[in-house]
Amino acid sequence: MKYMLLIYGQEDAWTEAERMECIEESTDLCEELLAKGQYVASSPLHSVTTATSIRIRNGKRFVTDGPFAETVEQLGGYYIIDVENLDEAMAIASRIPPAKKGTVEIRPIFETARISDLIEQAQVKS
Amino acid sequence: MSEVRQLVETLYVRESRRVFASLVRLLGDFDSAEEAMHEAFAAAVEKWETEGVPANPRAWLVSAGRFKRIDAIRRSARFDSSKADILRRQDGLQPDEKELDVGRLEDDTLRLIFTCCHPSLNESTQVALTLREVCGLTTEEVARAFLTTPPTIAQRIVRGKSKIRSANIPYEIPSVDELPERIEAVLSVIYLVFNEGYSASSGDAVTRSDLTGEAIRLGRVLMELLDDSEVAGLTALMLLHDSRKAARVDMDGELILLEDQDRSLWHRDAIQEGRQLVAKAMASGSVGLYTIQAAISLAHAEAENSSSTNWERIVSLYDLLLTAGENPVIELNRAVALAMRDGPEVGLTVINTILADGHLKDYHLAHAAKADLLRRLGQKREAKTSYLQALELAQLEPEKRFLKRRLQEVS
């Protein structure tokens, strides 16, 4: 079963050195997950100041500069993992370095047959 | 009523939730398992009459429930594609023998408990699911016990089951390294159920014994299945508290304090069982917080009256509890024990310090304890002020009435 791990935190909570170390550590974890066949995708995200939000209302497009919600803790990165169950997802979420400063939200991914096929095709291509 | 029907009814009371627990594992779905369990008991009445009672009734019931359910699903699968999932899972399964092994069936109850108390579910959901799915209370009974409406509880249970399904919460006994944390969650649910029954947080009656009974029963089930000193410690704690049930309230439903209780009304068998469990848990090498609290309760249970209580031991057990971390409520209880050991002035000084820290300034029992020590010291005017503060903060009717009586005594 696939889970998305969403990493929330305060953007200014990290020094540049800490950020580099975090990326190193996270990449190690990704390599470990890949070796176990549990890795699907992951990435840090650029600062929320680069975010753009789109809404279509009555066929008209509204563009807002900024994230969906103005909160102190922002979405800063994500993992998509493929594991047996929620306990395994929780164990991996606890090992993601930013969990120490922010919050990791676990969301089970709703899979449809067509989307699963597409993911497989994409993996074969890459 | 026929003998077989009577036997099935007895088995239903004792075994239906265990059969249900196994069916959840085999069918992978709470709702299907519930239906299958009922179908199995209905089938038993019919079949055992003609074919005789099987050697292992529980295994028979599990097996019958499973087959009936799969059969029904096969028949309806054409119309309902969402059930196809359950069928696919069945096709991959080994035939019965191993699945119905006695050890595995026993473990299913544990699986059910750990799933209902999974840390990804919030506490009110854990409690509702445990009472409904593990204890087999109806939604109406759970609602009544928690003084809320059946739709509220039903919604909590539906949401809980839906999260178990869609987030794929595993139906498993946690691994060794996760076990301590997971047991803690289960124990905290059981103790919450017990406390809600023992000192209901609101409402008219002091205790609701259906809840205390269920909590103790859960403790016993868990003791059978898990070798853990804190499981024994918590069960002892609940038994020892519950042993005072008959002495805690008078004929009119009024609260009686520990020191004023008629100790001949205490339930001796429960105390004896609690004593054995405390001894066992204390000897295990890892003494936890529930065990220490049970030891405190036991020290009270073993005393003939308040003045002959071993306050020395009680104070030192509170000291031990406080080594686990700061806790103002435990400090308050320790202060009361200290007052019994060294006199009310000593206790009062400590309580004043605790109140000055601000943690317990809204806790009615802190003001009530202070008032009681002032009353003993003959400082009626100060006692009155504290009783009034306690009265303002108290929620439970019998507690309010008790405080009003005390207030009259010092006025």
Interface residues (C-beta under 8 A of the other chain):
Chain A: M1 E84 N85 L86 D87 M90 I106 P108 F110
Chain B: H118 P119 S120 S166 A167 N168 I169 P170 E172 P174 E178
